[in-house]
């Protein structure tokens, strides 16, 4: 099917997904570019629409994957349509509309020996996306985004994950509800603090399920979240920098946990 006009009703619907209120209402979001769409298809994400620039044709990298996808509509569209549905000044020649994943928080709670990253008020989409990517690289079991975090489905967040959002469960949850549930099930809640007694290198990441709580650069974790913490640890620093940003701190903790738990 071909769509040439950016004023087409379907195109307006797709372009609306660039705004959070329409993503929340529809339960869908946009993924741009060959690499991210490849990752979505390989992970069997619920891709509803695939649209490509009619002048450039279907990207060869995606052609072979489409044969195994059912229930997805494919559209050849004009560059004007591509531009209307893009979040960047230099649009990618292909985009997809994807249905949001179902809540996987229960799976994170139930898995024994889990390593999960919990974000509390991390507002920068680049940091959120980078943390998801680091969690994926370190073999974590999931990432939980509390209220006040950047929207997982923000185009900037999606780009920053480099496809890792399709490799592990990433869920949005109310920390006031899910953290007490986790503690009741024996999860240790660990945060970083300048007042921490143990360093991240002496802390034992191998014992049981552990959730790593990461707060914003400016405020850290909220007082409500801090009240749930079982242990605070410190990331030792030799230089004169006052602190690390959220993504850097999370990455250090994740890779130390990976080292202790064994690299397969």
C-alpha positions in Angstrom: 0.0 0.0 0.0 1.2 3.5 -0.8 0.6 6.8 1.1 2.0 10.0 -0.4 0.2 12.8 1.5 1.4 13.8 5.0 -2.3 14.9 5.6 -3.5 11.4 5.3 -5.5 10.3 8.4 -3.2 7.3 9.1 -0.1 9.5 8.9 -1.6 12.0 11.3 -2.2 9.1 13.7 1.4 7.9 13.4 2.9 11.4 13.8 0.8 11.9 16.9 2.9 9.1 18.6 5.8 11.5 18.8 3.9 13.0 21.7 3.7 11.2 25.1 0.0 11.8 25.6 -0.9 10.0 22.4 1.6 7.2 23.1 -0.1 6.7 26.5 -3.6 6.8 25.0 -2.9 4.4 22.2 -0.4 2.1 23.8 1.9 2.5 20.8 5.2 4.2 19.9 7.4 4.9 17.0 10.8 3.3 16.2 13.0 4.9 13.6 15.8 3.5 11.6 16.9 0.1 10.2 19.0 -1.0 13.2 16.3 -0.4 15.8 13.6 -2.0 13.7 15.8 -5.0 13.1 16.2 -5.4 16.8 12.4 -5.1 17.3 11.6 -7.7 14.7 14.3 -10.1 15.9 13.0 -9.8 19.5 9.4 -10.5 18.2 8.2 -7.1 19.4 4.5 -6.4 18.5 5.2 -4.4 15.4 1.9 -3.1 13.9 3.1 -0.9 11.0 6.3 -0.7 8.9 6.7 2.3 6.6 9.6 3.0 4.2 10.6 5.7 1.8 9.2 4.8 -1.6 12.1 6.4 -3.4 14.7 4.3 -1.5 12.8 1.1 -1.3 12.5 -1.5 1.5 15.9 -1.7 3.2 17.6 -5.0 2.3 18.4 -5.7 6.0 14.7 -5.9 6.8 13.5 -7.8 3.8 14.4 -11.2 5.0 12.9 -10.6 8.4 9.5 -9.7 7.1 8.6 -13.2 6.0 8.4 -14.5 9.5 6.2 -11.5 10.7 2.4 -11.9 10.7 -0.2 -9.3 11.3 2.0 -6.3 10.3 0.9 -3.8 7.7 3.6 -2.4 5.3 3.4 1.0 3.6 5.5 2.7 0.9 5.4 6.4 1.7 6.7 9.7 0.5 9.6 11.5 2.0 7.1 14.1 3.3 5.4 11.4 5.2 8.7 10.1 6.6 9.6 13.6 7.7 6.2 14.2 9.4 6.6 11.0 11.5 10.3 11.6 12.4 11.7 13.2 15.6 15.0 14.2 13.9 16.0 16.8 11.4 17.5 14.1 9.2 14.9 11.4 9.1 15.7 7.7 8.7 14.2 6.1 5.6 12.1 3.7 7.5 10.0 3.7 10.7 7.7 1.3 12.6 4.7 1.6 14.9 5.1 -0.8 17.8 2.6 -1.8 20.5 3.9 -1.4 24.0 5.0 -4.5 25.8 2.9 -6.0 28.5 3.9 -5.3 32.1 6.7 -7.6 33.1 7.2 -6.4 36.7 5.9 -9.6 38.2 8.5 -11.6 36.3 11.2 -9.5 37.8 9.8 -10.0 41.3 9.6 -13.7 41.0 13.0 -14.6 39.4 15.4 -15.9 42.0 18.9 -14.4 42.2 17.8 -11.5 39.9 19.8 -8.4 39.2 17.6 -5.4 38.4 18.2 -1.7 38.0 15.6 0.6 39.4 15.6 4.3 38.3 14.1 6.9 40.6 13.6 10.3 39.0 16.2 10.0 36.2 14.8 12.5 33.8 17.4 12.7 31.0 16.3 10.4 28.1 20.0 9.8 27.2 20.9 8.6 30.7 17.8 6.3 30.9 18.6 4.8 27.5 22.3 4.3 28.3 21.4 2.6 31.6 19.1 0.2 29.7 21.9 -0.5 27.3 24.4 -1.1 30.1 21.9 -3.4 31.9 21.6 -5.4 28.7 25.4 -5.6 28.3 25.9 -6.7 31.9 23.3 -9.4 31.7 20.8 -7.8 34.1 17.3 -9.3 34.4 15.4 -6.0 33.9 15.1 -2.3 34.4 12.3 -0.6 36.3 11.5 3.1 35.7 9.8 4.8 38.6 7.6 7.9 38.2 9.4 11.0 37.3 11.8 9.2 34.9 12.1 10.0 31.3 9.5 8.2 29.2 10.8 4.9 28.0 9.0 5.5 24.6 10.5 9.0 24.1 12.3 8.8 20.7 15.5 10.1 22.4 15.3 7.3 25.0 14.7 4.7 22.3 17.7 5.8 20.3 19.9 5.8 23.3 19.1 2.2 24.1 20.5 1.2 20.7 18.0 -1.7 20.6 18.6 -3.0 24.2 15.1 -2.1 25.2 14.0 -5.1 23.2 16.5 -7.5 24.8 15.4 -7.4 28.5 12.2 -6.5 30.4 11.9 -2.7 30.9 8.8 -1.6 32.8 7.3 1.5 34.3 6.1 1.1 37.9 5.1 2.9 41.0 8.2 2.5 43.3 6.0 3.1 46.4 4.2 -0.2 45.5 6.8 -2.4 43.9 9.8 -1.8 46.3 7.9 -3.0 49.4 6.7 -6.0 47.4 10.3 -6.8 46.4 11.6 -6.6 50.0 8.8 -8.9 51.2 10.1 -11.5 48.7 13.6 -11.2 49.9 15.1 -8.8 47.4 18.0 -6.7 48.8 17.6 -3.0 47.8 21.0 -1.4 47.2 21.7 2.3 46.6 24.8 4.5 46.2 25.7 7.1 48.8 28.7 9.2 49.7 27.9 8.0 53.3 28.1 4.3 52.2 30.4 2.2 54.4 31.2 -0.5 51.8 32.6 0.3 48.4 30.9 -1.3 45.4 34.0 -3.5 45.1 33.7 -5.0 48.6 30.0 -5.4 48.5 28.8 -8.9 47.7 26.6 -8.8 44.6 26.4 -12.6 44.5 23.9 -13.2 47.4 20.3 -13.5 46.3 18.3 -11.0 44.4 19.5 -7.5 44.4 18.0 -4.4 42.9 20.3 -1.4 42.3 18.5 1.9 43.0 19.8 4.8 40.9 18.6 8.4 41.4 18.9 11.7 39.6 22.2 13.5 39.5 20.8 16.5 41.3 18.8 14.9 44.1 19.7 11.3 44.2 16.9 8.9 45.2 13.8 10.4 46.8 13.4 10.2 50.6 10.5 7.7 50.1 12.7 5.4 48.1 15.6 5.9 50.5 13.5 4.7 53.4 13.2 1.3 51.6 17.0 0.8 51.1 18.6 -2.1 52.8 22.2 -1.1 52.1 24.1 2.0 50.8 27.4 1.6 49.1 29.9 4.0 47.7 31.7 4.2 44.4 35.3 5.2 45.3 36.9 8.0 43.3 40.5 9.0 43.3 40.2 12.3 41.4 38.5 15.5 42.3 35.2 15.0 40.5 32.3 15.5 43.0 30.1 12.8 41.5 29.3 10.6 38.5 26.2 10.9 36.3 23.5 8.4 36.7 24.4 6.3 33.7 28.1 6.1 34.7 27.3 5.1 38.2 24.8 2.5 37.1 27.3 1.1 34.6 30.0 0.7 37.2 27.7 -1.2 39.6 26.3 -3.4 36.8 29.7 -4.5 35.6 31.1 -5.1 39.1 28.0 -7.2 39.7 28.7 -9.1 36.4 32.3 -9.6 37.4 31.4 -11.1 40.8 28.6 -13.2 39.4 30.9 -14.6 36.7 31.2 -13.7 33.1 30.1 -16.6 30.9 
